[in-house]
């Protein structure tokens, strides 16, 4: 019986050691996962920064029929923008690095044309064009209604769209607001300025100030 108890005691010690080793491995794996998660977040941040930088001087033109730009879209878009904004602002067409259709399959007949993405050589020219576009939303080129927007990546566009509920309430109540790049909402209300990076905070603001009925009631 003594030998049995001795064997059982040895077995228990082995099990305890195995459990301790397994626990150590789990802790080590958890620490590794934390490091990997931090590295992934850092890498994603760098990629986002690079995307933001690459699009900093871009604009997006919507509504131009397919093929209207001919064989040299860069020259065409530069001349079009110079003419639209006016010779007072651009005595010569704004310098442009490149212009091309958005990278998706060419639409079939009857479908909406692809947007044109254009990169201005100078950031201030981009800002001048975007300001003009905000003041002239119903612009027209060669009989075609077009719109000019900032060019956002899918992730930034999604982040900005999350503010739509708050922006709709602000718009309906004629409260001055705008979006700062890449995804920050600024609001001027009762002579004070507010800034929101989280959509939930912006939604709470419009509710607490009676700009939107709670729960849509």
N, C-alpha and C positions, 0 to 999 in steps of 0.2 A: 504493500500500500504506500509505503514511503517513497518507493521508486516512482509509483504512479503520480503522486503529488509533486515529486521533483520534476517529472517530465511535463506535467501540466503547468508548473511554474515557469519552466523554460519556454514552453509554447506561448504562454501569456506574454513573457518578456519579448519574444520574437514578434508577436502580434503588435505589441505596443511600439516596438522599434519600427515595424513596417508602417504603422499608422503615423508615427512621427515623421518618417521619411516622406510618406505620401503628402502629409500636411505641408512639409517644407517645399516639396515640389509644386504644390498648388500655390503657395505664397509666392514662390519664384515666378511661376507662370503669370500670376496676377500682376506682379511688378513689371514683368515684361510687357503685358498687355497695356498697362498704364503708359509705359515709355513709348510703345508703338502708337498708341492713340495720340499722345502728345506730338510725336514726330509727324503723324498723318495730318494733324491739325496745322502744324507749322508749314508743312509742304503745301497744303490746300491754301493757306493764307498767301504763300508766295505765288502760287499759280493765279489766285484771284488778283493779287497786286499786278502781276504781269499782264493779265487780261485787261484790267482797268487802264493800265498804262498804254497798251496797244490800241485801245479804243478811244483814248483821250481826245484825239483830233478827228474822230469820225462823225459823220452824220448819216442818217438813213432817209431815203426819199421813197415815198410810197405813192403809187398811182401812175407811174410812167409806163406806157404800153411796151410790151416786149419788142425789142429791135429798134426802138425809136432812137437809141443812142448810136446806132451805126457801128462801124468797126473800131472807133476810138472813143469809148465811153468817157475816158478822163477828160478829153478836150470838150466833148459835148456837155458834160455836167458842169465844167468850169464856165463855159460860155452861158449856159442856161442860168446858173446862179448869179453870174454877173449881171445879166439882163433883168432877172427878177428883182434882185435887191436894189439895183439902180446904179447908173454910172456915177452918181454923186458919191456913193460909198465905194464902189469898185470901178475906177476909171478904166482899168483893164481887168479881165477875168481873174478871179482869185487863183493863186497858185495851188495846184492840187498834186498830191503824190500819186494817187490812183483812184479808180472808180470801177466797180464791177457789180454784177447782179448777186443777190444773196445765194449762198451755196446750197441750193436745193434743186431738184429736178425741174426742168423747164415745164411750165404749165401747159395743159392742153388748151385748145381753142375754147373760149368762153370762161376759162378760169382766171382768177385774179393774177396779175403779173407779179413777178418777184420784185422785192424791194431792191433799190440800188444803194450800195454802201460806198460812200466816198470819204476819202481821207484828205483833209485840208493840210497844206504844208505848214500853215501857221495857226496856232491855237486861237489867237484873237479873231482870225477870220471865221473860224467855226462858231465862236461865240456871237459874232456879229450876225451871221446867217441864222442862228437859232433864235436870237432876239427878234429878228425880222419875221421869222416864221411864226412866232407866238403872236405877233401883232397882225399877221396876215394869214390866218388859219385857212381861209377859203381861197388859196392862191390857185392860179390856173396857168398851164403851159400848153400852148398849141391846141387849145380846146379840151384839155384833160385836167381834171381837178387833182391836184397833188398835195401831199402833206410832207413836211420835213420835221424829223425828230432826232433826238440823240440816239446813238447806237449803243444798245446795251447787250451784254451776253445774257444767256438764258437764266443764269443764277441771279444776276442783278435785277433783271426784269421781274422775276418771281418775287424777290424781296421787296421791290417797289410796289408791286401789285397788292401785297398784303396790307398796304395803307389805303386801299381803295374805299373801304367802308368809311374811314375817318374823313378822307378827302371828299367823298360824296356829301357828307353832312356839312362840312365846311363850305363847300360850293353852294349848297342849297341855302345856307344862311349868309352867303356873301361875305364870308370871312376870308381875309387874305392869307394865302398859304403857297407853298412851293416845295419842290423836292430838291435836296442837295445831293450831290454825287458822293458815293454811289447810291445810298438808300437811307436818307435822313429827311424827315418831314419838319419843315419850319412853319410856324403859325404866328401871325400877328393878330392878337385879340385884345381889345380894350387897352390899346396903347402899350401892350407888353408882347415880347417875343418869347416863343417857346420852341424847343427843339426835341424831336422824338426819334430815337433809333429803334424802338420796339413798337410794333403795331398795336399791341395790347395797351400800352400806355397812351397812345394817340386815341384809341377807342374810348378809353376811360375818361380822357380829357373832354371829348365831345359830349359824353353822357353827363359828366358832372357839371358841365356848363349849360346843360339844357339844349344842346345843339342836335341831340338825337334822343328820341324817347328810348328808355331802357327796354331791352328785349324786343325792340321793334313795335311796342304797343303804342 
